[in-house]
Amino acid sequence: MSFHRFVALRYLIGAQGREEGRRFLRFITYVAVGGVAVGVAALLLALSIVRGFSREIEAKIVGFGAHVQVESLPDAPLNGAARLQREIEEMEEVASVAPVVTEFALLRRSSNEIDGVGLWGTDSLPHYLAEHLNAGTASFEPDEDGRAGLVIGETLARLLNVEVGDRVTVFSMRNSNGNGGGLLSMGGIRPRVKQFRVTGIYETSLANFDEIHVFTDLNVARNLLQYGPDEVTRFDLTLHDVEQADLVANEVEEMYGFPVMARTIYQVFRGLFAWVNLQEAIIPFVIGVMIIVAAFNIVGTLLMIILEKTREIGVMASMGASRQLLRRVFLWLGLLVGAAGTAIGLSIAFILALLQQRYDIIPLPEEAYYMSTAPIELNPLDFVLVGVISLTLCALAAYIPARFASRIEPLKVIRFS
């Protein structure tokens, strides 16, 4: 081990002042290490939570609407659905195409329990929702009395006091021209009525979704909503790579032209994703300031050590230690303080992240964050980048004290010490 590294290590491990202040120097050294550790741990946890939050929100939204939605003008169904589906499925980037029939309807549990819903007809319940069933199954199969299966959200189930197996009634106001229709007193439109049996209850913690969307068989929804046998409201496209969403949307619009339009899930739910992106941009910046503050705490710590070790520095200089060597001693000392703090911070962040993944120790209010606990997504690149940035800042912060130490005049120091 080189001389400057040996001295720097000794100053870090055996940091102590003279006489009555012996323990204080060691204390502020530990504070400097702890400041770096807290900053690194906080930044990594913030990054992991924001990444996990973004992943969960995207998974929930994509679970409802896939990656790209292909539809016609508002309130107008897509005609020639079978042909469109075959042609879109032939696109290389598309993994699957799900036809969807969806319109506003009224769902009634009893004369006092009724609510507006988005009736969603599909071949099968979206995979994400099937994985998040609180009760029942994802089946739309009719029961012995011919009532088709209906899967509803947990929030709606609580509002209407509905459980799996209960019978509910759906009223459709849509007329055969594709208009939303009106109430009996307004347009004389006779609502169509169909009874369903609740077969499953899902929960995503997205209140606006769990309270509104109910799912049933595609053909059942077609009949109730008076869609033709070859008509759908839209197609939900799942891609092999979500990064290709914009490209696929543009290709579909160029292929079919007006009135067919294709929107990515990020365009459909632009407001929600903008909120997520805002957190991704601001939180790491705010927490990152902690590392900068901790790094500059090292300046004060090193200056304190230099004041306490002035006589030793003068002795080393008088024995032939060059200014460059003295500068290296304190640069290495600052780097060692940063390395110790960074290593501790990385370890704390990793352990807390694992505990959160397993035990959900950080709760969140569902009504504000759409989930009950803070999600965590560990990314090795985050650990590497934060570690490198932290060490770099600590080394830069150590330069000023190191330069000050290298300019100490040995004769003056020894004479007046």
FENUR-V233806 format. One record per residue. N is the residue number from 1. SS is DSSP state (H for helix, E for strand, - for the rest). OMEGA is omega in radians with two decimals (* if undefined). BURIAL is I if it has 9 or more other C-alpha atoms within 8 Angstrom, else O. Layout:
BEGIN
n = (N | N)
ss = (SS | SS)
omega = (OMEGA | OMEGA)
burial = (BURIAL | BURIAL)
END
This chain:
BEGIN
n = (1 | 2 | 3 | 4 | 5 | 6 | 7 | 8 | 9 | 10 | 11 | 12 | 13 | 14 | 15 | 16 | 17 | 18 | 19 | 20 | 21 | 22 | 23 | 24 | 25 | 26 | 27 | 28 | 29 | 30 | 31 | 32 | 33 | 34 | 35 | 36 | 37 | 38 | 39 | 40 | 41 | 42 | 43 | 44 | 45 | 46 | 47 | 48 | 49 | 50 | 51 | 52 | 53 | 54 | 55 | 56 | 57 | 58 | 59 | 60 | 61 | 62 | 63 | 64 | 65 | 66 | 67 | 68 | 69 | 70 | 71 | 72 | 73 | 74 | 75 | 76 | 77 | 78 | 79 | 80 | 81 | 82 | 83 | 84 | 85 | 86 | 87 | 88 | 89 | 90 | 91 | 92 | 93 | 94 | 95 | 96 | 97 | 98 | 99 | 100 | 101 | 102 | 103 | 104 | 105 | 106 | 107 | 108 | 109 | 110 | 111 | 112 | 113 | 114 | 115 | 116 | 117 | 118 | 119 | 120 | 121 | 122 | 123 | 124 | 125 | 126 | 127 | 128 | 129 | 130 | 131 | 132 | 133 | 134 | 135 | 136 | 137 | 138 | 139 | 140 | 141 | 142 | 143 | 144 | 145 | 146 | 147 | 148 | 149 | 150 | 151 | 152 | 153 | 154 | 155 | 156 | 157 | 158 | 159 | 160 | 161 | 162 | 163 | 164 | 165 | 166 | 167 | 168 | 169 | 170 | 171 | 172 | 173 | 174 | 175 | 176 | 177 | 178 | 179 | 180 | 181 | 182 | 183 | 184 | 185 | 186 | 187 | 188 | 189 | 190 | 191 | 192 | 193 | 194 | 195 | 196 | 197 | 198 | 199 | 200 | 201 | 202 | 203 | 204 | 205 | 206 | 207 | 208 | 209 | 210 | 211 | 212 | 213 | 214 | 215 | 216 | 217 | 218 | 219 | 220 | 221 | 222 | 223 | 224 | 225 | 226 | 227 | 228 | 229 | 230 | 231 | 232 | 233 | 234 | 235 | 236 | 237 | 238 | 239 | 240 | 241 | 242 | 243 | 244 | 245 | 246 | 247 | 248 | 249 | 250 | 251 | 252 | 253 | 254 | 255 | 256 | 257 | 258 | 259 | 260 | 261 | 262 | 263 | 264 | 265 | 266 | 267 | 268 | 269 | 270 | 271 | 272 | 273 | 274 | 275 | 276 | 277 | 278 | 279 | 280 | 281 | 282 | 283 | 284 | 285 | 286 | 287 | 288 | 289 | 290 | 291 | 292 | 293 | 294 | 295 | 296 | 297 | 298 | 299 | 300 | 301 | 302 | 303 | 304 | 305 | 306 | 307 | 308 | 309 | 310 | 311 | 312 | 313 | 314 | 315 | 316 | 317 | 318 | 319 | 320 | 321 | 322 | 323 | 324 | 325 | 326 | 327 | 328 | 329 | 330 | 331 | 332 | 333 | 334 | 335 | 336 | 337 | 338 | 339 | 340 | 341 | 342 | 343 | 344 | 345 | 346 | 347 | 348 | 349 | 350 | 351 | 352 | 353 | 354 | 355 | 356 | 357 | 358 | 359 | 360 | 361 | 362 | 363 | 364 | 365 | 366 | 367 | 368 | 369 | 370 | 371 | 372 | 373 | 374 | 375 | 376 | 377 | 378 | 379 | 380 | 381 | 382 | 383 | 384 | 385 | 386 | 387 | 388 | 389 | 390 | 391 | 392 | 393 | 394 | 395 | 396 | 397 | 398 | 399 | 400 | 401 | 402 | 403 | 404 | 405 | 406 | 407 | 408 | 409 | 410 | 411 | 412 | 413 | 414 | 415 | 416 | 417)
ss = (- | - | H | H | H | H | H | H | H | H | H | H | H | - | - | - | - | - | H | H | H | H | H | H | H | H | H | H | H | H | H | H | H | H | H | H | H | H | H | H | H | H | H | H | H | H | H | H | H | H | H | H | H | H | H | H | H | H | H | H | H | H | H | H | H | - | - | E | E | E | E | - | - | - | - | - | - | E | E | - | H | H | H | H | H | H | H | H | H | - | - | - | - | E | E | E | E | E | E | E | E | E | E | E | E | E | E | E | E | E | - | - | E | E | E | E | E | E | E | E | E | E | - | - | - | - | H | H | H | H | - | - | E | E | E | E | - | - | - | - | - | - | - | - | - | - | - | E | E | E | E | E | E | H | H | H | H | H | H | H | - | - | - | - | - | - | E | E | E | E | E | E | - | - | - | - | - | - | - | - | - | - | - | H | H | H | H | - | - | - | - | E | E | E | E | E | E | E | E | E | E | E | - | - | - | - | H | H | H | H | - | - | E | E | E | E | E | H | H | H | H | H | H | H | H | - | - | - | - | - | E | E | - | E | E | E | E | E | E | - | - | H | H | H | H | H | H | H | H | H | H | H | H | H | H | H | - | - | - | - | E | E | E | E | H | H | H | H | - | H | H | H | H | H | H | H | H | H | H | H | H | H | H | H | H | H | H | H | H | H | H | H | H | H | H | H | H | H | H | H | H | H | H | H | H | H | H | H | - | H | H | H | H | H | H | H | H | H | - | - | - | - | H | H | H | H | H | H | H | H | H | H | H | H | H | H | H | H | H | H | H | H | H | H | H | H | H | H | H | H | H | H | H | H | H | H | H | H | H | - | - | - | E | - | - | H | H | H | H | - | - | - | E | - | - | - | - | - | - | H | H | H | H | H | H | H | H | H | H | H | H | H | H | H | H | H | H | H | H | H | H | H | H | H | H | H | - | - | - | H | H | H | H | H | H | H | -)
omega = (-3.13 | -3.05 | -3.06 | 3.09 | 3.13 | -3.12 | 3.13 | 3.13 | 3.11 | 3.12 | -3.14 | -3.06 | -3.07 | -3.10 | 3.06 | -3.11 | -3.11 | 3.01 | -2.98 | -3.10 | -3.03 | -3.06 | -3.08 | -3.14 | 3.10 | -3.14 | -3.10 | 3.04 | 3.09 | 3.10 | 3.13 | 3.10 | -3.14 | 3.12 | 3.08 | -3.12 | -3.14 | 3.12 | 3.13 | -3.13 | -3.13 | -3.14 | -3.13 | 3.11 | 3.11 | 3.12 | -3.12 | 3.14 | 3.14 | 3.08 | 3.12 | 3.13 | 3.12 | -3.14 | -3.10 | 3.13 | 3.13 | 3.13 | 3.14 | -3.10 | 3.12 | 3.10 | 3.08 | -2.95 | -3.13 | -3.07 | -3.13 | 3.08 | 3.12 | -3.09 | 3.11 | 3.10 | 3.12 | 3.10 | 3.10 | -3.14 | 3.01 | 3.10 | -3.13 | -3.02 | -3.10 | -3.14 | 3.12 | -3.12 | 3.13 | -3.09 | 3.13 | 3.13 | 3.14 | 3.11 | -3.02 | -3.06 | -3.02 | 3.11 | 3.14 | 3.12 | -3.13 | 3.06 | -3.10 | 2.97 | -3.09 | 3.12 | 3.06 | 3.10 | 3.06 | 3.12 | -3.09 | 3.03 | 3.09 | -3.11 | -3.14 | -3.07 | -3.09 | -3.09 | 3.05 | -3.11 | 2.97 | 3.13 | -2.99 | 3.09 | -3.11 | -3.14 | 3.11 | 3.14 | 3.10 | -3.01 | -3.11 | -3.14 | 3.10 | 3.12 | -3.09 | 3.05 | 3.06 | -3.10 | 3.06 | -3.09 | 3.13 | -3.06 | 3.03 | -3.07 | 3.13 | 3.09 | -3.08 | 3.12 | 3.10 | 3.12 | -3.12 | 3.12 | 3.14 | 3.10 | -3.06 | 3.14 | -3.12 | -3.13 | 3.12 | 3.13 | 3.11 | -3.12 | -3.09 | 3.13 | -3.09 | 3.06 | 3.10 | -3.13 | 3.14 | 3.09 | 3.11 | -3.12 | 3.13 | 3.10 | 3.09 | 3.12 | -3.08 | 3.09 | -3.03 | 3.10 | 3.11 | 3.11 | -3.09 | 3.12 | 3.13 | 3.10 | -3.09 | -3.08 | -3.06 | -3.05 | -3.13 | -3.12 | -3.13 | -3.12 | 3.04 | -3.01 | 3.07 | 3.11 | 3.12 | 3.02 | -3.14 | -3.11 | -3.12 | 3.10 | -3.13 | 3.08 | 3.09 | -3.05 | 2.99 | -2.98 | -3.11 | 3.12 | -3.09 | -3.11 | -2.98 | -2.91 | 3.02 | -2.97 | 3.07 | -3.11 | -3.08 | -3.09 | 3.08 | 3.12 | 3.11 | -3.10 | -3.10 | -3.07 | 3.12 | 2.96 | 3.05 | -3.11 | 3.14 | 3.13 | 3.04 | 3.05 | -3.14 | 2.99 | 3.04 | -3.08 | 3.00 | -3.05 | 3.04 | -3.11 | -3.09 | 3.12 | -3.14 | -3.04 | -3.14 | -3.13 | -3.12 | 3.13 | 3.12 | 3.13 | -3.14 | -3.14 | 3.09 | -3.10 | -3.02 | 3.13 | -3.13 | 0.16 | 3.14 | 3.08 | -3.12 | 3.13 | 3.05 | -3.14 | 3.13 | 3.06 | -3.13 | -3.12 | -3.07 | -3.09 | -3.11 | 3.13 | 3.07 | 3.09 | 3.12 | -3.12 | 3.11 | 3.10 | 3.13 | -3.08 | -2.98 | -3.01 | 3.12 | 3.13 | -3.11 | -3.13 | -3.13 | 3.09 | -3.14 | 3.13 | 3.13 | 3.10 | 3.14 | 3.14 | -3.13 | 2.95 | 3.13 | 3.11 | 3.13 | -3.13 | -3.12 | 3.10 | 3.09 | 3.12 | -3.14 | 3.12 | -3.12 | -3.08 | -3.06 | -3.12 | 3.12 | 3.11 | 3.11 | 3.11 | 3.12 | 3.13 | -3.13 | 3.13 | 3.03 | 3.12 | -3.11 | 3.08 | 3.12 | 3.13 | 3.12 | 3.10 | -3.14 | -3.14 | -3.05 | 2.98 | 3.11 | 3.11 | 3.08 | 3.12 | 3.11 | 3.07 | 3.11 | -3.13 | 3.12 | 3.13 | -3.14 | -3.14 | 3.12 | 3.14 | 3.11 | -3.13 | 3.14 | -3.12 | -3.12 | -3.12 | 3.14 | 3.11 | 3.11 | 3.11 | 3.12 | 3.12 | -3.05 | -2.99 | 3.12 | -3.05 | 3.13 | -3.13 | 3.07 | 3.04 | -3.06 | -3.07 | -3.13 | -3.02 | 3.08 | 3.04 | -3.01 | 3.12 | -3.13 | 3.11 | -3.11 | 3.01 | -3.11 | 3.11 | -3.13 | -3.13 | 3.08 | -3.13 | -3.13 | -3.09 | -3.14 | 3.11 | -3.12 | -3.13 | 3.14 | 3.14 | 3.13 | 3.13 | 3.13 | 3.11 | 3.11 | 3.13 | -3.11 | -3.02 | -3.09 | 3.07 | -3.14 | 3.11 | 3.10 | -3.13 | -3.08 | -3.10 | 3.11 | 3.12 | -3.04 | -3.08 | 3.11 | -3.10 | -3.09 | -3.09 | -3.04 | 3.12 | *)
burial = (O | O | O | I | I | I | I | I | I | I | I | I | O | O | I | I | I | O | O | O | I | I | I | I | I | I | O | I | I | O | O | I | I | I | I | I | I | I | I | I | I | I | I | I | I | I | I | I | I | I | I | I | I | I | O | I | I | O | I | I | I | I | I | I | I | I | I | I | I | I | I | I | I | O | O | O | I | I | O | O | I | O | O | O | I | O | O | I | I | O | O | O | I | I | I | O | I | I | I | I | I | I | I | I | I | I | I | I | I | O | O | O | I | I | O | I | I | I | I | I | I | I | O | O | I | O | O | I | I | I | O | I | I | I | O | I | I | I | I | I | O | I | I | O | O | O | I | I | I | I | I | I | I | I | I | I | I | O | O | I | O | I | O | I | O | O | I | I | I | I | I | I | I | I | I | O | O | I | O | I | I | I | I | I | O | O | O | O | I | O | I | I | I | O | I | I | I | I | I | I | I | I | I | I | I | I | I | O | I | I | I | I | I | I | I | I | I | I | O | I | I | I | O | I | I | I | I | O | O | O | I | I | I | I | I | I | I | I | I | O | O | O | O | I | I | I | O | I | I | I | O | I | I | O | O | O | I | O | O | I | I | I | I | I | I | O | O | O | O | I | O | O | I | O | O | I | I | O | I | I | O | O | I | I | O | O | I | I | O | I | I | I | O | I | I | I | I | I | I | O | I | I | I | I | I | I | O | I | I | I | I | O | I | I | I | I | I | I | O | O | I | O | I | O | I | I | I | I | I | I | I | I | I | I | I | I | I | I | I | I | I | I | I | I | I | I | I | I | I | O | O | O | I | O | I | I | I | O | O | I | O | O | O | I | I | I | O | O | O | I | I | I | I | I | I | I | O | O | O | O | O | I | I | O | O | I | I | O | O | I | I | O | I | I | I | O | I | I | I | O | I | I | I | O | I | I | O | I | O | I | O | O | I | I | O | O | O)
END
